[in-house]
Amino acid sequence: MKAWLLNLAIAVDQLGNVLLAGAPDETLSSRAHRMRAKGHRWWGWTAAAIDALFFFDPNHCARAYESEKQRLQQPRDLRN
């Protein structure tokens, strides 16, 4: 059940990214960190808001970005 809830949370996060014209396989959290690192002011604010929302998960957006880079949301046999 815990894995199912995590997968559902990732899917909702990805949907949020798509609704903001992002890539369908990237989470909004990951995109916010990636764009903040590039110096985009709006995304810096967005990443800060997401990190505050996930106060129980320090550096949520940065960790989401690293997870995306490692494709940890994918089944093991689909990872590079």
C-alpha positions, 0 to 999 in steps of 0.5 A, spaced: 500 500 500 505 504 501 508 503 494 502 504 491 501 511 495 508 513 493 506 512 486 500 516 486 503 522 489 509 521 483 503 521 478 500 527 481 506 531 481 507 529 474 500 531 472 502 538 475 508 539 471 504 537 465 499 542 466 504 547 466 507 545 460 512 541 462 515 534 460 510 528 462 515 524 465 518 529 470 515 531 476 514 539 478 518 538 484 524 536 480 523 541 474 522 547 480 529 545 482 532 544 475 529 551 473 531 554 480 538 552 479 538 555 472 536 562 475 529 563 473 526 567 479 519 564 478 521 557 479 526 559 485 519 561 488 516 555 486 521 551 489 521 554 495 514 553 496 514 546 494 520 545 499 515 549 505 509 544 503 514 538 504 517 541 510 518 533 513 522 532 507 528 537 507 530 539 500 525 536 497 525 539 490 533 537 490 532 530 492 526 529 487 531 532 481 536 527 483 531 521 483 529 523 476 536 523 474 537 516 477 530 514 474 529 512 481 521 512 479 522 507 474 522 499 475 529 497 476 529 493 469 527 500 465 533 504 469 539 506 465 
